[in-house]
Amino acid sequence: MSEKHPIEWPEELESAFADASITPEVDDSFNDILMSRLTAQKLKNTLWYWSPALVAAAATILGLLTLLQMQKPETTKSFTPGQSEARLESQSQPELPRFQEQPKIR
Amino acid sequence: MMDDTAVLGRAELAAEESAWLSRARLGDVAAIDALVSKHRMRLIRVAANILRDRNEAEDVAQEAFLKAFRELGKLREDKAFSGFLYRICVRLCMDRLRSRKPEGEVQERGEGGTDIRVETKILVEKLLAELSPELRMTLVLREMEQFSYEEVADYMGVPVGTVRSRLHTARERFRAIWIAATEGAR
């Protein structure tokens, strides 16, 4: 503090600097705002830290579900129409018996 | 006798802060709150004197605390906490000063008191704005905040020799522009 200034620093400037010094009034909410920002930061850091594990877990679950789905025996049979249904599906006209015209007996 | 009491008091304060820091590392909110309450006033004042803007200073102080608590693990000695905090704060202020336009307006205005004091304050702010961020920072930390050369060097992350040379240049330039401004006004 009592060091000799290499450049002459007049008293006028010393007092000017003292006058120009700002004395802040700290807002009461300063600590509250800081605490909430700290909590948010902590939460963000926790999420950031665990995010690879969460992504890996989600991928594993998805893979397992896919695997299970692939190995599951088929419960619903594919549709193979029976004969009656096949007939129903057929669009052809019913075949009517044809009678040959008999010569008239005179 | 008086010195012993003062030393003892300082030792007790250091022990108390060390205890708060240990608890803060474990996430104790009350300890963090105590540390913030202890350092906030001086930290905001330093930032306000560098930036000449009270609102921006509060913002920087908040950021400095957030960064300090996030990086508390990097702190080797508990007694170095205030230095650690000021270093972060000074660097954040430097970033803000560098991002400002060179012809930035003087933002802080008088707060009562005599007219001469207010005029002096405005003039000092105006002239400080004419200096480079490095010179301005050095001058404010040394002449306004009364930090030692070693502290200024530590907070600015430069050798003590650089602080001395910057301070020399800053005083020279400030004195020249001060004389020009005040003689022009007379």
Chai-1 contact restraints between the chains, C-beta under 6 A:
chainA,res_idxA,chainB,res_idxB,connection_type,confidence,min_distance_angstrom,max_distance_angstrom,comment,restraint_id
A,P6,B,H168,contact,1.0,0.0,6.0,A-B,restraint_1
A,I7,B,H168,contact,1.0,0.0,6.0,A-B,restraint_2
A,I7,B,R171,contact,1.0,0.0,6.0,A-B,restraint_3
A,I7,B,E172,contact,1.0,0.0,6.0,A-B,restraint_4
A,W9,B,R171,contact,1.0,0.0,6.0,A-B,restraint_5
A,A16,B,T120,contact,1.0,0.0,6.0,A-B,restraint_6
A,A16,B,V124,contact,1.0,0.0,6.0,A-B,restraint_7
A,F17,B,E143,contact,1.0,0.0,6.0,A-B,restraint_8
A,F17,B,M144,contact,1.0,0.0,6.0,A-B,restraint_9
A,D19,B,R117,contact,1.0,0.0,6.0,A-B,restraint_10
A,D19,B,T120,contact,1.0,0.0,6.0,A-B,restraint_11
A,D19,B,K121,contact,1.0,0.0,6.0,A-B,restraint_12
A,A20,B,K121,contact,1.0,0.0,6.0,A-B,restraint_13
A,A20,B,V124,contact,1.0,0.0,6.0,A-B,restraint_14
A,S21,B,N49,contact,1.0,0.0,6.0,A-B,restraint_15
A,S21,B,M144,contact,1.0,0.0,6.0,A-B,restraint_16
A,I22,B,A48,contact,1.0,0.0,6.0,A-B,restraint_17
A,I22,B,N49,contact,1.0,0.0,6.0,A-B,restraint_18
A,P24,B,I44,contact,1.0,0.0,6.0,A-B,restraint_19
A,P24,B,R45,contact,1.0,0.0,6.0,A-B,restraint_20
A,P24,B,A48,contact,1.0,0.0,6.0,A-B,restraint_21
A,P24,B,R54,contact,1.0,0.0,6.0,A-B,restraint_22
A,V26,B,R40,contact,1.0,0.0,6.0,A-B,restraint_23
A,V26,B,M41,contact,1.0,0.0,6.0,A-B,restraint_24
A,N31,B,D33,contact,1.0,0.0,6.0,A-B,restraint_25
A,N31,B,V36,contact,1.0,0.0,6.0,A-B,restraint_26
A,L34,B,V36,contact,1.0,0.0,6.0,A-B,restraint_27
A,L34,B,Q62,contact,1.0,0.0,6.0,A-B,restraint_28
A,L34,B,F65,contact,1.0,0.0,6.0,A-B,restraint_29
A,R37,B,L66,contact,1.0,0.0,6.0,A-B,restraint_30
